[in-house]
Structures are given as structure tokens and as C-alpha cells.
Amino acid sequence: MKTFKLVSTLGLLAQGLVFMASVSAASVPDEKIDTLRQAPIDVELTPPAMQTVRNTDVKEVRNYPMQPPVIPHKIDGYQLDLKVNKCMACHARSRTGDSQAPMVSVTHYMDRDNNFLAELSPRRYFCTQCHVPQLDAKLLVENDFVDMEHLIKANTEQKKH
């Protein structure tokens, strides 16, 4: 009997909370609700133009140790699925002589136990998990990032004084 009363009481409390939540949500005027859409839901906005991909084939400086290198060229239309990895047409060890592209790191041929494999590791097969092309785009958010070299240099100079 006590269990039944406890379950009933909890059920009533839950119903009350749901009712209160629905009442408070309905009482907020539409103009007070802010969204990222910036237009009414029934208006189809024109999306911004796609940014152009940097296509320089020049290696970019890495900003921190162990940062995966960025892709310095377009990869539009590259097939990258379970059957084909287009990146390996140039970056595989056997192809770098012809393509002059840098070879993928030997870590890409290691399994999770650090054993070397004859083929590319399944963990490292999908290149765009870590490596990304760069866009010629304006910053969306102000950035005050300082790379490791500047931090070390500033720290060394501060210790001198």
C-alpha cells in the first residue's frame, strides 16, 4: 500500500512539472526567443556563398606539436570510402616518387598495439578525420591564439628579466 501511494505521489508530481513547463514555455513571446536562423521559419534564406579552398600545395606551419598537417590543395570529388582512398594515390609510400607528395607518417601503418602493418591501418584510413583543407575565409570569431614558439620565446624572455 505504501508503494502504491509513493508511486501515485511521484506520478502526480511529474504531471505537475510537465504542466508547469508547458505553461511557462507557452507564455514567452515569440520576439523574445532568439535563434541563429535570424529569419522566420517560413522564409527560405539564400545561403552564403561557399568559400574558396586554398589550393597552393605549400605546406603550412603547424601551430602546436603533433598537429595533423592541413591539406594544402582541393579535395573536391576525392573518393574516400571503404573501397577507395584517393589520397593514397599520391601519398602512399610507393607513389611519392611519382607524385612528389609527402608520404603519410609511419604511424598510419601501425595498429593500436604499435605493431607495423603492411597496409594502411583501418584507424587511419579516413584521412579527413584529422586532415582538413583550408579556406580563404574571414574569421567568424576573433582569435587571440598564440603558437608554441611564441609562448616559449616569451617565457624565456620573462625569465631573463
Accessible surface in RSA format (square Angstrom, percent):
REM  Atomic radii and reference values for relative SASA: ProtOr
REM  Chains: A
REM  Algorithm: Lee & Richards
REM  Probe-radius: 1.40
REM  Slices: 20
REM RES _ NUM      All-atoms   Total-Side   Main-Chain    Non-polar    All polar
REM                ABS   REL    ABS   REL    ABS   REL    ABS   REL    ABS   REL
RES MET A   1   171.09  88.6 126.43  83.7  44.66 106.3 104.89  89.2  66.20  87.7
RES LYS A   2   180.82  88.2 173.46 106.4   7.36  17.5 117.80 106.0  63.02  67.1
RES THR A   3    98.25  69.9  95.15  96.5   3.09   7.4  62.43  83.9  35.82  54.1
RES PHE A   4   138.43  69.3 132.65  82.2   5.78  15.0 137.08  83.1   1.35   3.9
RES LYS A   5   126.84  61.9 124.05  76.1   2.80   6.7  70.62  63.6  56.22  59.9
RES LEU A   6   108.25  60.3 103.61  74.1   4.64  11.7 107.52  75.5   0.73   2.0
RES VAL A   7    92.78  61.1  90.10  81.6   2.68   6.5  90.67  78.8   2.12   5.7
RES SER A   8    43.52  36.8  32.88  43.9  10.63  24.5  33.67  71.7   9.85  13.8
RES THR A   9    72.45  51.5  71.06  72.0   1.39   3.3  49.31  66.2  23.14  35.0
RES LEU A  10   101.30  56.4  97.26  69.6   4.05  10.2  97.40  68.4   3.91  10.5
RES GLY A  11    35.40  43.7   0.00   N/A  35.40  43.7  33.63  92.3   1.77   4.0
RES LEU A  12   125.61  70.0 117.04  83.7   8.57  21.5 117.31  82.4   8.30  22.3
RES LEU A  13   107.38  59.8 103.56  74.1   3.82   9.6 106.10  74.5   1.27   3.4
RES ALA A  14    52.90  48.6  48.35  74.6   4.55  10.3  52.29  73.6   0.61   1.6
RES GLN A  15   124.06  69.4 117.60  85.9   6.45  15.4  43.16  91.9  80.89  61.4
RES GLY A  16    30.38  37.5   0.00   N/A  30.38  37.5  29.96  82.2   0.42   0.9
RES LEU A  17   117.36  65.4 112.67  80.6   4.69  11.8 112.93  79.3   4.42  11.9
RES VAL A  18   106.07  69.8 102.19  92.5   3.88   9.3 105.39  91.6   0.68   1.8
RES PHE A  19   135.68  67.9 132.15  81.9   3.53   9.2 135.54  82.2   0.14   0.4
RES MET A  20   123.04  63.7 117.62  77.8   5.42  12.9  92.80  78.9  30.24  40.1
RES ALA A  21    60.50  55.6  50.72  78.3   9.78  22.3  57.20  80.6   3.30   8.7
RES SER A  22    63.29  53.5  49.99  66.7  13.30  30.6  47.16 100.4  16.13  22.6
RES VAL A  23    76.01  50.0  71.10  64.4   4.91  11.8  74.88  65.1   1.12   3.0
RES SER A  24    64.74  54.7  58.53  78.1   6.21  14.3  46.03  98.0  18.71  26.2
RES ALA A  25    70.69  65.0  51.71  79.8  18.98  43.2  59.47  83.7  11.22  29.7
RES ALA A  26    87.93  80.9  49.83  76.9  38.10  86.7  62.56  88.1  25.37  67.2
RES SER A  27    82.21  69.5  50.29  67.1  31.93  73.5  46.61  99.3  35.60  49.9
RES VAL A  28    65.55  43.1  56.75  51.4   8.79  21.2  58.38  50.7   7.17  19.4
RES PRO A  29    62.57  45.6  50.69  46.2  11.89  43.2  62.57  51.7   0.00   0.0
RES ASP A  30   122.51  85.8 109.19 108.7  13.33  31.5  34.77  81.8  87.74  87.5
RES GLU A  31   145.70  83.7 108.05  81.7  37.66  89.7  66.28 128.2  79.42  64.8
RES LYS A  32   150.49  73.4 121.85  74.8  28.64  68.2  69.39  62.5  81.10  86.4
RES ILE A  33    99.81  56.8  80.83  60.2  18.98  45.7  84.64  61.0  15.16  41.1
RES ASP A  34   136.22  95.4 105.82 105.3  30.40  71.9  39.64  93.3  96.58  96.3
RES THR A  35    74.99  53.3  60.61  61.4  14.38  34.3  59.63  80.1  15.36  23.2
RES LEU A  36   175.68  97.8 154.63 110.6  21.05  52.9 154.91 108.8  20.77  55.9
RES ARG A  37    88.66  37.2  72.26  36.8  16.40  39.0  37.54  51.3  51.12  31.0
RES GLN A  38   156.26  87.4 113.10  82.7  43.16 102.8  47.05 100.1 109.21  82.8
RES ALA A  39    25.76  23.7   6.10   9.4  19.67  44.7  14.74  20.8  11.02  29.2
RES PRO A  40    86.25  62.9  73.40  66.9  12.85  46.7  85.56  70.6   0.68   4.2
RES ILE A  41   151.11  86.0 132.05  98.4  19.06  45.9 132.05  95.1  19.06  51.7
RES ASP A  42   125.81  88.1  86.08  85.7  39.74  94.0  45.67 107.5  80.14  79.9
RES VAL A  43    66.59  43.8  62.28  56.4   4.31  10.4  66.55  57.8   0.04   0.1
RES GLU A  44   164.50  94.4 137.19 103.8  27.31  65.0  61.20 118.4 103.30  84.3
RES LEU A  45    80.60  44.9  69.36  49.6  11.24  28.3  71.36  50.1   9.24  24.9
RES THR A  46   128.10  91.1 101.56 103.0  26.54  63.2  68.70  92.3  59.40  89.8
RES PRO A  47   103.40  75.4  87.53  79.8  15.87  57.7  93.66  77.3   9.74  60.6
RES PRO A  48   121.89  88.8  99.66  90.8  22.23  80.8 111.50  92.1  10.39  64.6
RES ALA A  49    88.44  81.3  64.28  99.2  24.17  55.0  75.19 105.9  13.25  35.1
RES MET A  50   179.16  92.8 155.99 103.2  23.17  55.2 124.25 105.6  54.91  72.8
RES GLN A  51    85.22  47.7  70.03  51.2  15.19  36.2  17.33  36.9  67.89  51.5
RES THR A  52    92.12  65.5  85.30  86.5   6.82  16.2  79.22 106.4  12.90  19.5
RES VAL A  53    28.02  18.4  19.63  17.8   8.39  20.2  19.63  17.1   8.39  22.8
RES ARG A  54    84.00  35.3  81.14  41.4   2.86   6.8  20.88  28.5  63.12  38.3
RES ASN A  55    88.97  61.4  60.16  58.1  28.81  69.4  12.62  30.4  76.35  73.8
RES THR A  56    80.50  57.3  56.65  57.4  23.86  56.9  59.60  80.1  20.91  31.6
RES ASP A  57   105.29  73.8  78.86  78.5  26.43  62.5  27.83  65.5  77.46  77.3
RES VAL A  58    97.15  63.9  93.13  84.3   4.02   9.7  96.42  83.8   0.73   2.0
RES LYS A  59   160.33  78.2 138.97  85.3  21.36  50.9  92.60  83.3  67.73  72.1
RES GLU A  60    71.61  41.1  47.92  36.3  23.70  56.4  16.92  32.7  54.70  44.7
RES VAL A  61   131.31  86.4 110.15  99.7  21.16  51.0 116.81 101.5  14.51  39.3
RES ARG A  62   122.95  51.6 105.03  53.5  17.92  42.7  28.02  38.3  94.92  57.5
RES ASN A  63    61.67  42.5  59.86  57.8   1.81   4.4   2.34   5.6  59.32  57.3
RES TYR A  64   107.73  50.3 101.41  57.7   6.32  16.4  75.45  56.7  32.28  39.8
RES PRO A  65    89.18  65.0  68.84  62.8  20.34  73.9  81.27  67.1   7.91  49.2
RES MET A  66   178.08  92.2 149.30  98.8  28.78  68.5 120.54 102.5  57.54  76.2
RES GLN A  67    23.75  13.3  23.18  16.9   0.57   1.4   2.37   5.1  21.38  16.2
RES PRO A  68    45.34  33.0  36.70  33.5   8.64  31.4  42.40  35.0   2.93  18.2
RES PRO A  69    56.75  41.4  54.60  49.8   2.15   7.8  56.25  46.4   0.51   3.2
RES VAL A  70    30.55  20.1  19.40  17.6  11.15  26.9  19.61  17.0  10.94  29.7
RES ILE A  71    18.15  10.3  16.42  12.2   1.74   4.2  17.97  12.9   0.19   0.5
RES PRO A  72    30.89  22.5  27.71  25.3   3.18  11.5  30.89  25.5   0.00   0.0
RES HIS A  73    34.36  18.8  34.36  23.9   0.00   0.0  26.96  27.8   7.40   8.6
RES LYS A  74    98.74  48.2  93.24  57.2   5.49  13.1  37.30  33.6  61.44  65.4
RES ILE A  75    33.51  19.1  27.22  20.3   6.29  15.2  27.22  19.6   6.29  17.1
RES ASP A  76   109.84  76.9  82.58  82.2  27.27  64.5  41.46  97.6  68.39  68.2
RES GLY A  77    85.43 105.4   0.00   N/A  85.43 105.4  43.87 120.4  41.56  93.1
RES TYR A  78    78.65  36.7  55.54  31.6  23.11  60.1  31.46  23.6  47.20  58.2
RES GLN A  79    86.75  48.5  78.87  57.6   7.88  18.8  33.36  71.0  53.39  40.5
RES LEU A  80    44.43  24.7  20.27  14.5  24.16  60.7  20.27  14.2  24.16  65.0
RES ASP A  81    56.03  39.2  54.03  53.8   2.00   4.7  33.59  79.1  22.44  22.4
RES LEU A  82   157.99  88.0 131.67  94.2  26.32  66.2 132.00  92.7  25.99  69.9
RES LYS A  83   183.10  89.3 150.17  92.1  32.94  78.4 101.80  91.6  81.30  86.6
RES VAL A  84    62.37  41.0  58.85  53.3   3.53   8.5  62.37  54.2   0.00   0.0
RES ASN A  85    15.89  11.0   3.55   3.4  12.34  29.7   3.55   8.5  12.34  11.9
RES LYS A  86    91.88  44.8  88.29  54.2   3.59   8.5  45.10  40.6  46.78  49.8
RES CYS A  87    17.60  13.3  15.17  16.9   2.43   5.7   8.13  20.6   9.46  10.2
RES MET A  88    30.08  15.6  26.76  17.7   3.32   7.9  26.56  22.6   3.52   4.7
RES ALA A  89    39.13  36.0  28.99  44.7  10.14  23.1  37.71  53.1   1.43   3.8
RES CYS A  90    50.64  38.3  50.64  56.5   0.00   0.0   4.78  12.1  45.85  49.4
RES HIS A  91    41.35  22.6  41.35  28.7   0.00   0.0  28.00  28.9  13.34  15.5
RES ALA A  92    16.60  15.3  16.60  25.6   0.00   0.0  16.60  23.4   0.00   0.0
RES ARG A  93   161.64  67.9 150.26  76.6  11.37  27.1  45.40  62.1 116.23  70.4
RES SER A  94    99.88  84.4  64.50  86.1  35.38  81.5  55.75 118.7  44.13  61.8
RES ARG A  95   100.56  42.2 100.56  51.3   0.00   0.0  31.20  42.6  69.36  42.0
RES THR A  96    30.08  21.4  26.56  26.9   3.53   8.4   8.13  10.9  21.95  33.2
RES GLY A  97    58.14  71.7   0.00   N/A  58.14  71.7  41.05 112.7  17.09  38.3
RES ASP A  98   113.64  79.6  79.52  79.1  34.12  80.7  25.61  60.3  88.03  87.8
RES SER A  99    39.59  33.5   7.20   9.6  32.39  74.6  16.92  36.0  22.67  31.8
RES GLN A 100   148.79  83.2 118.26  86.4  30.53  72.7  56.38 120.0  92.41  70.1
RES ALA A 101    19.95  18.3  11.17  17.2   8.78  20.0  15.83  22.3   4.12  10.9
RES PRO A 102    75.24  54.8  62.49  57.0  12.75  46.3  73.98  61.1   1.26   7.8
RES MET A 103    76.14  39.4  52.07  34.5  24.07  57.3  42.61  36.2  33.53  44.4
RES VAL A 104    26.16  17.2  18.83  17.0   7.34  17.7  26.09  22.7   0.08   0.2
RES SER A 105    53.93  45.6  39.29  52.4  14.64  33.7  37.39  79.6  16.54  23.2
RES VAL A 106    82.47  54.3  80.83  73.2   1.64   3.9  80.83  70.2   1.64   4.4
RES THR A 107    54.06  38.4  54.06  54.8   0.00   0.0  49.09  65.9   4.97   7.5
RES HIS A 108    25.46  13.9  25.46  17.7   0.00   0.0  18.71  19.3   6.74   7.8
RES TYR A 109    29.94  14.0  29.94  17.0   0.00   0.0  24.10  18.1   5.84   7.2
RES MET A 110    30.77  15.9  30.77  20.4   0.00   0.0  26.19  22.3   4.58   6.1
RES ASP A 111    36.30  25.4  35.78  35.6   0.53   1.2  18.35  43.2  17.95  17.9
RES ARG A 112   183.06  76.9 156.42  79.7  26.64  63.4  53.75  73.5 129.31  78.4
RES ASP A 113   104.24  73.0  81.06  80.7  23.18  54.8  23.45  55.2  80.79  80.6
RES ASN A 114   104.10  71.8  90.28  87.2  13.82  33.3  15.43  37.1  88.67  85.7
RES ASN A 115    82.77  57.1  78.79  76.1   3.97   9.6  22.16  53.3  60.61  58.6
RES PHE A 116   138.45  69.3 109.41  67.8  29.04  75.6 109.60  66.4  28.85  82.6
RES LEU A 117    64.21  35.8  48.63  34.8  15.58  39.2  53.92  37.9  10.29  27.7
RES ALA A 118    95.80  88.1  61.28  94.6  34.51  78.5  72.72 102.4  23.08  61.1
RES GLU A 119   133.86  76.8 131.40  99.4   2.46   5.9  55.50 107.3  78.36  64.0
RES LEU A 120    25.42  14.2  13.16   9.4  12.26  30.8  13.16   9.2  12.26  33.0
RES SER A 121     0.59   0.5   0.59   0.8   0.00   0.0   0.00   0.0   0.59   0.8
RES PRO A 122   110.14  80.3  91.69  83.6  18.45  67.1  96.76  79.9  13.38  83.2
RES ARG A 123   108.15  45.4  86.94  44.3  21.22  50.5  45.15  61.7  63.01  38.2
RES ARG A 124    78.69  33.0  72.78  37.1   5.92  14.1  17.06  23.3  61.63  37.4
RES TYR A 125    44.30  20.7  44.28  25.2   0.02   0.1  39.62  29.8   4.68   5.8
RES PHE A 126    69.91  35.0  67.75  42.0   2.16   5.6  67.75  41.1   2.16   6.2
RES CYS A 127    20.05  15.2  14.85  16.6   5.21  12.2  10.38  26.3   9.68  10.4
RES THR A 128    59.42  42.3  44.07  44.7  15.35  36.6  22.67  30.5  36.75  55.6
RES GLN A 129   127.36  71.2  87.20  63.7  40.16  95.6  40.51  86.2  86.85  65.9
RES CYS A 130    74.84  56.6  54.72  61.0  20.11  47.3  10.85  27.5  63.98  69.0
RES HIS A 131    34.39  18.8  34.14  23.7   0.25   0.6  24.20  24.9  10.19  11.9
RES VAL A 132    71.38  47.0  71.27  64.5   0.11   0.3  71.27  61.9   0.11   0.3
RES PRO A 133    37.22  27.1  26.91  24.5  10.31  37.5  26.91  22.2  10.31  64.1
RES GLN A 134    46.88  26.2  45.31  33.1   1.57   3.7   3.27   7.0  43.61  33.1
RES LEU A 135    84.21  46.9  71.64  51.3  12.57  31.6  71.64  50.3  12.57  33.8
RES ASP A 136    81.39  57.0  64.94  64.6  16.45  38.9  26.90  63.3  54.49  54.3
RES ALA A 137    52.14  47.9  21.26  32.8  30.89  70.3  25.40  35.8  26.74  70.8
RES LYS A 138   170.01  82.9 148.82  91.3  21.19  50.4 110.20  99.2  59.81  63.7
RES LEU A 139   123.57  68.8 101.05  72.3  22.52  56.6 103.18  72.5  20.39  54.9
RES LEU A 140   164.27  91.5 127.14  91.0  37.14  93.4 129.79  91.2  34.48  92.8
RES VAL A 141   116.83  76.9 106.22  96.2  10.61  25.6 111.47  96.9   5.37  14.6
RES GLU A 142   164.11  94.2 142.76 108.0  21.35  50.8  68.21 131.9  95.90  78.3
RES ASN A 143    97.31  67.1  64.94  62.8  32.37  77.9  15.86  38.2  81.45  78.7
RES ASP A 144   134.91  94.5 115.75 115.2  19.17  45.3  48.08 113.2  86.83  86.6
RES PHE A 145   117.21  58.6  84.22  52.2  32.99  85.9  91.95  55.7  25.26  72.3
RES VAL A 146    73.79  48.6  60.68  54.9  13.10  31.6  63.90  55.5   9.89  26.8
RES ASP A 147    29.96  21.0  26.64  26.5   3.32   7.9   5.71  13.4  24.25  24.2
RES MET A 148    76.88  39.8  75.87  50.2   1.01   2.4  54.05  46.0  22.83  30.2
RES GLU A 149   130.56  75.0 126.83  96.0   3.72   8.9  50.60  97.9  79.96  65.3
RES HIS A 150   113.02  61.8 109.29  76.0   3.72   9.5  75.40  77.7  37.62  43.8
RES LEU A 151    94.03  52.4  89.75  64.2   4.28  10.8  90.36  63.5   3.67   9.9
RES ILE A 152    98.85  56.3  95.61  71.2   3.24   7.8  98.67  71.1   0.18   0.5
RES LYS A 153   130.72  63.8 125.94  77.3   4.78  11.4  73.55  66.2  57.17  60.9
RES ALA A 154    59.56  54.8  50.41  77.8   9.15  20.8  55.22  77.8   4.34  11.5
RES ASN A 155    73.13  50.4  70.05  67.7   3.08   7.4  15.51  37.3  57.62  55.7
RES THR A 156    67.06  47.7  64.15  65.0   2.91   6.9  50.24  67.5  16.83  25.4
RES GLU A 157    80.51  46.2  80.38  60.8   0.13   0.3  24.03  46.5  56.47  46.1
RES GLN A 158   133.43  74.6 121.10  88.5  12.33  29.4  40.52  86.2  92.91  70.5
RES LYS A 159   159.71  77.9 126.56  77.7  33.15  78.9  85.55  77.0  74.16  79.0
RES LYS A 160   160.78  78.4 121.37  74.5  39.41  93.8  78.78  70.9  82.00  87.3
RES HIS A 161   189.57 103.6 129.58  90.1  59.99 153.5 111.87 115.3  77.70  90.4
END  Absolute sums over single chains surface
CHAIN  1 A    14376.5      11975.2       2401.3       8925.1       5451.4
END  Absolute sums over all chains
TOTAL         14376.5      11975.2       2401.3       8925.1       5451.4
